[in-house]
Amino acid sequence: MSLVVRPMPVGPRNAIDRLRNRERLESIARLRAAVRALDQVNVSEWDDSALHQDLEEISATLCAIDAQLSRVADAVRARGFRIEEPLAA
């Protein structure tokens, strides 16, 4: 019985694969950080005058968030994947 030893991939291809993997993981981490940041926003605690004063900026920001979420979701769907809600534990 002979044992075949395969060398570990080295060189530029392996470096590119590692870079792409790191970029994917960092992208997921940024998405999770955005969710955590939004979790900390509680507009119900703001009084009406503060909400009214900042409404234009809040509206523009919410529209920008919505547009970016749609862009990411559309890119996932364009690749033929579905976006599904996680099952409750």
BAGUZA-576877 format. One record per residue (C-alpha): y, x, z; residue number from 1; residue in one letter. Coordinates in nm, 2 decimals, always signed. Each point is the difference from the previous one (the first is absolute). Layout:
<site><north>Y</north><east>X</east><up>Z</up><vonu>NUM</vonu><fiba>a</fiba></site>
...
//
This chain:
<site><north>+0.00</north><east>+0.00</east><up>+0.00</up><vonu>1</vonu><fiba>m</fiba></site>
<site><north>+0.33</north><east>+0.15</east><up>-0.10</up><vonu>2</vonu><fiba>s</fiba></site>
<site><north>+0.32</north><east>-0.07</east><up>+0.17</up><vonu>3</vonu><fiba>l</fiba></site>
<site><north>+0.31</north><east>-0.06</east><up>-0.23</up><vonu>4</vonu><fiba>v</fiba></site>
<site><north>+0.32</north><east>+0.10</east><up>+0.16</up><vonu>5</vonu><fiba>v</fiba></site>
<site><north>+0.31</north><east>-0.14</east><up>-0.17</up><vonu>6</vonu><fiba>r</fiba></site>
<site><north>+0.33</north><east>+0.17</east><up>+0.06</up><vonu>7</vonu><fiba>p</fiba></site>
<site><north>+0.28</north><east>-0.19</east><up>+0.15</up><vonu>8</vonu><fiba>m</fiba></site>
<site><north>+0.27</north><east>-0.09</east><up>-0.25</up><vonu>9</vonu><fiba>p</fiba></site>
<site><north>+0.29</north><east>+0.24</east><up>+0.02</up><vonu>10</vonu><fiba>v</fiba></site>
<site><north>+0.31</north><east>+0.06</east><up>-0.21</up><vonu>11</vonu><fiba>g</fiba></site>
<site><north>+0.27</north><east>-0.23</east><up>-0.13</up><vonu>12</vonu><fiba>p</fiba></site>
<site><north>-0.21</north><east>-0.31</east><up>-0.06</up><vonu>13</vonu><fiba>r</fiba></site>
<site><north>-0.10</north><east>-0.01</east><up>+0.37</up><vonu>14</vonu><fiba>n</fiba></site>
<site><north>+0.36</north><east>+0.06</east><up>+0.11</up><vonu>15</vonu><fiba>a</fiba></site>
<site><north>+0.12</north><east>-0.28</east><up>-0.23</up><vonu>16</vonu><fiba>i</fiba></site>
<site><north>-0.27</north><east>-0.24</east><up>+0.15</up><vonu>17</vonu><fiba>d</fiba></site>
<site><north>+0.11</north><east>+0.10</east><up>+0.35</up><vonu>18</vonu><fiba>r</fiba></site>
<site><north>+0.36</north><east>-0.06</east><up>-0.08</up><vonu>19</vonu><fiba>l</fiba></site>
<site><north>-0.07</north><east>-0.34</east><up>-0.15</up><vonu>20</vonu><fiba>r</fiba></site>
<site><north>-0.21</north><east>-0.10</east><up>+0.30</up><vonu>21</vonu><fiba>n</fiba></site>
<site><north>+0.28</north><east>+0.11</east><up>+0.24</up><vonu>22</vonu><fiba>r</fiba></site>
<site><north>+0.26</north><east>-0.20</east><up>-0.20</up><vonu>23</vonu><fiba>e</fiba></site>
<site><north>-0.22</north><east>-0.31</east><up>+0.01</up><vonu>24</vonu><fiba>r</fiba></site>
<site><north>-0.05</north><east>+0.03</east><up>+0.38</up><vonu>25</vonu><fiba>l</fiba></site>
<site><north>+0.38</north><east>+0.07</east><up>+0.05</up><vonu>26</vonu><fiba>e</fiba></site>
<site><north>+0.08</north><east>-0.31</east><up>-0.21</up><vonu>27</vonu><fiba>s</fiba></site>
<site><north>-0.23</north><east>-0.22</east><up>+0.21</up><vonu>28</vonu><fiba>i</fiba></site>
<site><north>+0.16</north><east>+0.15</east><up>+0.31</up><vonu>29</vonu><fiba>a</fiba></site>
<site><north>+0.35</north><east>-0.09</east><up>-0.13</up><vonu>30</vonu><fiba>r</fiba></site>
<site><north>-0.11</north><east>-0.36</east><up>-0.07</up><vonu>31</vonu><fiba>l</fiba></site>
<site><north>-0.14</north><east>-0.02</east><up>+0.36</up><vonu>32</vonu><fiba>r</fiba></site>
<site><north>+0.32</north><east>+0.15</east><up>+0.14</up><vonu>33</vonu><fiba>a</fiba></site>
<site><north>+0.20</north><east>-0.27</east><up>-0.19</up><vonu>34</vonu><fiba>a</fiba></site>
<site><north>-0.21</north><east>-0.27</east><up>+0.16</up><vonu>35</vonu><fiba>v</fiba></site>
<site><north>+0.05</north><east>+0.15</east><up>+0.35</up><vonu>36</vonu><fiba>r</fiba></site>
<site><north>+0.38</north><east>+0.02</east><up>-0.06</up><vonu>37</vonu><fiba>a</fiba></site>
<site><north>+0.01</north><east>-0.36</east><up>-0.11</up><vonu>38</vonu><fiba>l</fiba></site>
<site><north>-0.21</north><east>-0.10</east><up>+0.31</up><vonu>39</vonu><fiba>d</fiba></site>
<site><north>+0.29</north><east>+0.13</east><up>+0.21</up><vonu>40</vonu><fiba>q</fiba></site>
<site><north>+0.26</north><east>-0.23</east><up>-0.16</up><vonu>41</vonu><fiba>v</fiba></site>
<site><north>+0.05</north><east>-0.32</east><up>+0.19</up><vonu>42</vonu><fiba>n</fiba></site>
<site><north>+0.28</north><east>-0.20</east><up>-0.15</up><vonu>43</vonu><fiba>v</fiba></site>
<site><north>-0.07</north><east>-0.29</east><up>+0.23</up><vonu>44</vonu><fiba>s</fiba></site>
<site><north>+0.16</north><east>+0.20</east><up>+0.28</up><vonu>45</vonu><fiba>e</fiba></site>
<site><north>+0.33</north><east>+0.04</east><up>-0.19</up><vonu>46</vonu><fiba>w</fiba></site>
<site><north>+0.28</north><east>-0.25</east><up>+0.07</up><vonu>47</vonu><fiba>d</fiba></site>
<site><north>+0.12</north><east>-0.20</east><up>-0.29</up><vonu>48</vonu><fiba>d</fiba></site>
<site><north>+0.33</north><east>+0.18</east><up>-0.04</up><vonu>49</vonu><fiba>s</fiba></site>
<site><north>-0.18</north><east>+0.34</east><up>-0.03</up><vonu>50</vonu><fiba>a</fiba></site>
<site><north>-0.24</north><east>-0.15</east><up>-0.25</up><vonu>51</vonu><fiba>l</fiba></site>
<site><north>+0.28</north><east>-0.15</east><up>-0.20</up><vonu>52</vonu><fiba>h</fiba></site>
<site><north>+0.20</north><east>+0.32</east><up>+0.01</up><vonu>53</vonu><fiba>q</fiba></site>
<site><north>-0.29</north><east>+0.21</east><up>-0.14</up><vonu>54</vonu><fiba>d</fiba></site>
<site><north>-0.15</north><east>-0.27</east><up>-0.22</up><vonu>55</vonu><fiba>l</fiba></site>
<site><north>+0.10</north><east>+0.15</east><up>-0.33</up><vonu>56</vonu><fiba>e</fiba></site>
<site><north>-0.15</north><east>+0.34</east><up>+0.08</up><vonu>57</vonu><fiba>e</fiba></site>
<site><north>-0.31</north><east>-0.16</east><up>+0.15</up><vonu>58</vonu><fiba>i</fiba></site>
<site><north>-0.05</north><east>-0.21</east><up>-0.31</up><vonu>59</vonu><fiba>s</fiba></site>
<site><north>+0.04</north><east>+0.29</east><up>-0.24</up><vonu>60</vonu><fiba>a</fiba></site>
<site><north>-0.24</north><east>+0.21</east><up>+0.21</up><vonu>61</vonu><fiba>t</fiba></site>
<site><north>-0.26</north><east>-0.28</east><up>+0.01</up><vonu>62</vonu><fiba>l</fiba></site>
<site><north>+0.03</north><east>-0.04</east><up>-0.37</up><vonu>63</vonu><fiba>c</fiba></site>
<site><north>-0.05</north><east>+0.37</east><up>-0.06</up><vonu>64</vonu><fiba>a</fiba></site>
<site><north>-0.31</north><east>+0.00</east><up>+0.23</up><vonu>65</vonu><fiba>i</fiba></site>
<site><north>-0.14</north><east>-0.30</east><up>-0.18</up><vonu>66</vonu><fiba>d</fiba></site>
<site><north>+0.06</north><east>+0.17</east><up>-0.34</up><vonu>67</vonu><fiba>a</fiba></site>
<site><north>-0.18</north><east>+0.32</east><up>+0.11</up><vonu>68</vonu><fiba>q</fiba></site>
<site><north>-0.29</north><east>-0.19</east><up>+0.15</up><vonu>69</vonu><fiba>l</fiba></site>
<site><north>-0.03</north><east>-0.19</east><up>-0.33</up><vonu>70</vonu><fiba>s</fiba></site>
<site><north>+0.01</north><east>+0.32</east><up>-0.20</up><vonu>71</vonu><fiba>r</fiba></site>
<site><north>-0.28</north><east>+0.16</east><up>+0.21</up><vonu>72</vonu><fiba>v</fiba></site>
<site><north>-0.21</north><east>-0.32</east><up>-0.01</up><vonu>73</vonu><fiba>a</fiba></site>
<site><north>+0.05</north><east>-0.04</east><up>-0.37</up><vonu>74</vonu><fiba>d</fiba></site>
<site><north>-0.11</north><east>+0.36</east><up>-0.06</up><vonu>75</vonu><fiba>a</fiba></site>
<site><north>-0.32</north><east>-0.06</east><up>+0.19</up><vonu>76</vonu><fiba>v</fiba></site>
<site><north>-0.07</north><east>-0.32</east><up>-0.18</up><vonu>77</vonu><fiba>r</fiba></site>
<site><north>+0.08</north><east>+0.16</east><up>-0.34</up><vonu>78</vonu><fiba>a</fiba></site>
<site><north>-0.29</north><east>+0.24</east><up>+0.07</up><vonu>79</vonu><fiba>r</fiba></site>
<site><north>-0.23</north><east>-0.31</east><up>+0.04</up><vonu>80</vonu><fiba>g</fiba></site>
<site><north>-0.03</north><east>+0.00</east><up>+0.38</up><vonu>81</vonu><fiba>f</fiba></site>
<site><north>+0.07</north><east>-0.30</east><up>+0.22</up><vonu>82</vonu><fiba>r</fiba></site>
<site><north>+0.21</north><east>+0.01</east><up>+0.31</up><vonu>83</vonu><fiba>i</fiba></site>
<site><north>-0.17</north><east>-0.19</east><up>+0.28</up><vonu>84</vonu><fiba>e</fiba></site>
<site><north>+0.09</north><east>-0.07</east><up>+0.36</up><vonu>85</vonu><fiba>e</fiba></site>
<site><north>-0.22</north><east>+0.19</east><up>+0.24</up><vonu>86</vonu><fiba>p</fiba></site>
<site><north>-0.26</north><east>-0.21</east><up>+0.18</up><vonu>87</vonu><fiba>l</fiba></site>
<site><north>+0.09</north><east>-0.08</east><up>+0.36</up><vonu>88</vonu><fiba>a</fiba></site>
<site><north>-0.20</north><east>+0.20</east><up>+0.25</up><vonu>89</vonu><fiba>a</fiba></site>
//
